Amino acid sequence: MKYEDEMFAVVDLETTGSSYRKGGRIIQVGITLVKEDRVVQEYDFMVNPGKKIPVVIENLTGISNRDVQAAPYFEDVADYIFNLLNGCTFVAHNINFDYRFLNQSFRDIGLPELTIPGIDTVELTKVLFPTLDSYRLSDLSKFFGFSHESIHDAAGDARATAELFILLKSRAVSLPLVTLEKLNVLAIHTQRNNSDFFEMCLELSRYNKKKLASSLVIVNGLAVNDKKSHLEQTDYRQKSNLTSQELWQAYQERFGLQKRADQLDMINKIETFFSQGRQKDFAIEAPAGFGKTMAYLLPAVLTARPDKKVVISTSTLVLQEQLEEVVAHLEKASPFSFRYARLSSRQHLIHLEKFANMKLEKLVGMDALIMMGLFVWLTETETGDLSELSTSYQSASLLEEVAYQHNEFDISEKWYAIDFYRYHQENAKQASLLITNHAYLSHHIETIADICPDGNFHLIIDEAHRLPTIYKDKEKKVVEFTELRKKVSKFAVDVRNYREHLEQHATTTFPHYELINLEFSMDQLIHGFIEIENHLELKFECKETKKPFEKFFYLDKDELTTSKFQRFSRKLLLHFEEVIITGKRYVESDQPSEGNTFLQRIQSFMLLLEKKKKDFSVLLSPTPYGYYAVKCEQQLGSNRFSLEYGEWNIGDKLQERLHSNFSKVLYISASLFLNEGISYFSRKIGIKDLDAYSYASETEGGMKELQVFVPNDILPINQMGQHDWENMLTHFIFNLAIESHKKILVLFNSNHVLEQVLKGLSALNEKEKTNIDFLAQGFSGSQRRVHRRFLEAEKAVLLGSGMYWEGIDFPEQPVDLLIMTRLPFDPPETPENRAIETFYSTHDGRNAFHLESLPKMIMRLVQGMGRISRQKGQKGIMICLDTRFLHSPYAKQIQFALPKGVSVKEKSLLELTKL
């Protein structure tokens, strides 16, 4: 065979710096030779760089100046290395660094540059293993189980890369032939000689003539995982003879779970609630570390059947995934079988027909590489959920092109059998348990109910305190004036081009009046958008600047009743209607022809405009709880305007939908009861007299100690300037991280402050050359990657905001030390908070702060404290850098809401760094 005797030289370099031009020099060369899928020789060259090794490089590689003092200079070993590599195929993990740096070193001493082929294993791994969280060599070695003890040692890295290369080759050759052929079409867009790698693997695959794996099926020239929906095979007699307590004891023995009387009591209460006929709603508050997930899963598993489903919803996708993992463990250990299914948005799924219709020859650059990874992914995915793909894929626009859209047309018959959406629907119909998240639940309550037409559903809402907020966001109506104007403008050009195309190719001359009318009506709509945008620009003084920004302005209802705004609004609604009518007229008048997709485009665009028209009409019909906000966003020197309408109290609407579709609803959270009992949550969820029970959150027999500290030598936040505040945070966190041996989570209310503190910490870390891993939400990679790095690092600090207050758990290795930078109040100037203040001052007469802002903050505070260590024998420490925790008119209310047994003390900042 052509590639039978080929020698691959796997190379890794360690250098004094990343740039040869800026003075970086080689200090170690590792070479591993691979032939016929096995390592045949390894080389390790230490090199004297002729200059001092920087401390940061010494810390990274473990190579000191003493280690290279007696080593040969590069020119002494260069001839040998050159001759060793010449005639081989150069392989490296990030080849553009190693190949280029080595050639620059050769050239500098008068040797010719290497011209041998080169293969990059980073790119190959991204294509052949498209779902990994990280493509760093150390992470890949750990994931695949390579022997890679000496990380950042050139010889060790070369050996690990060689093992990776052998694995990549085996993986590629094992792919279905049709998949490999598709990869070879696209491989011309890969870097260096990676296309030769795929050509080699294709030749080997054809030579081996391996049978198609039984787990795969080829449909319409596309190899996919052969998915099958399975009926639930449950022995209901065996299931009905079990009680939740017996099942709990069985799991307890299987998993070595801790015995908790309160947990068993909660299980019994839920079982009783499910079995009672009349009671529709029940709420349970159980503290962090209580084991509430297991407490509601066991009665859910016993109660659920395919015709009597239990839906479980939690607040985020991350928590949904964690819940699915727990259910999977239960299913494997259960004395009877049961099926569960996940519910997620159709828009997360790949649309196989659109994917197969992509023109491969038109794809270039990153899109071509993403397409290669998708072909491989389809041979392994059971769900078709695009979120399975690595973060490096998620920003690609190609994914939007191959995914289901909101108003997608049905898939054609030839793809129906392997359609992922149909597969998910079938699985959901056969399952007893359905697992989802609050966002999906809010948008698809009726869709979920359609899965079980009899309406015999129970609903468990975990993290229930988050549902009102998420449902409230779902109910928001937004009209993006600028974005919509641009879409209409672009579509108007497409309509004109289409009309001109028809006229040029017409057999008889006739004017396309309906298309001309559609063009004219779209021009009028565009003009209507411009009028409103100009009005908003003047009203809110949104001047153009070079610096991007995003601002929200509260729009008083009186502004909406002004004659000018009313005139603009009526005209805009009229123009919406004219475009929709003329578009429909053209669709009805045109003779449909095979392959004419433009009619479908017009239909889709009219559906979009109808939805936006409906949203705009709702905007002009406010309710007592409604409020308006104008969003002004500036990018590249131009303003983008949108108008939002929201309601800050949606409890009644939410209950109407829940009670129409579910027979029973169970609300569970760690923070439902406040100083006023359950009344705040009851108001938010829309139930006047909610039956609820709270389990004591005491520290049981000293099993858990939680200490809260507040500094006594800093100014109140409102007396500190923004720069001073950020500077104080930066230096305190850095000094604490140096002194402490604990995993530290820092919670922020502001992403801007988080970013500024991260910059300061990074600068201090670079200056002091510490080994602390400073990680940050949104800046250190994907959420999964951040979590893994945080858990694996010896010393790590994680900066987070938003969902880190309540939607993230660290079950494998809990946080030991939590820093709250300030109390988690929402900014008072937000349009929603201004609307709440206006409502209470004009309609109610009560205090909006004490009824809304304060309880919301306390709930979030208690949830944030739940991130702290909560396992037996572990101590948790929280530092709150907001003196209002102890010194404010509402300090007692905060402390009353804390878990019982928590101690609160004051210390100086210096003392706190020594904890």
Summary of the structure (lengths in Angstrom):
residues: 915
radius of gyration: 31.4
end to end distance: 66.2
largest distance: 92.0
contacts: 2914
relative contact order: 0.08
helix: 51%
strand: 17%
